[in-house]
Amino acid sequence: AESNKSATVVPSFEQAWFTVLADYMMIHQPQFVRRQVRKVLLYVCGSKDKYRQLRDLHNLETHMGQVRDMCDKASINLTVPTPGSVILPYDMLINLMEHLKACSEMASSRTVNWQLFCAQDDTVLPFLVGASIALDEGVAPVLLQLLQCALCGGTKPVREKEESKATTSKKDKSDEKDDIDGDESLCHQLVQAVCKSISRELLTKFIRCFLLESNSTSVRWQAHALV
């Protein structure tokens, strides 16, 4: 009887708890409300690492879902896309970029979580390849960055990495993000998945569009890193 009194009951939470709380974190709430939601979600998750991962995966799913819905409404052909063939209405383009930039910020600062998201849904990266070709060229850099974070692990083109080696060592280590380089095993896994899921024709269009024909030096270096 005495041991029963001292026994600790570990609560269990269904998926709905995580979903609802993560949704609350995405809504613009007063700061004191967000703090309370964060505390509950952190308690439900059990650790800060799990909390950050769950929050990121939920946010990425939401933002990327909106991006794909908009592309579906615009009837974009992502299987055999024509470069720059889709010109979205201005309001839709602004909305699309907001969602993509939100994904890009997470992918750049917590690359492993972005890679895990892509590994869980094997349609994400082929979608990004097709969309980068079909959409307006102004959208391409952020799409290429998302691809680069997943497949290369880093966020800078090869040339920029080489040029920044001399200054990297001088930076305060406290300013560096723990997982900005991503996970090498996930890089290999995602590269293999992309190679299996996109056609040679699509890859050829990607190389021609960004590596050979682009007028932007930064875009060509992004394509160089990916290829």
Beta strands, then each sheet from edge to edge (+ up, - down):
end
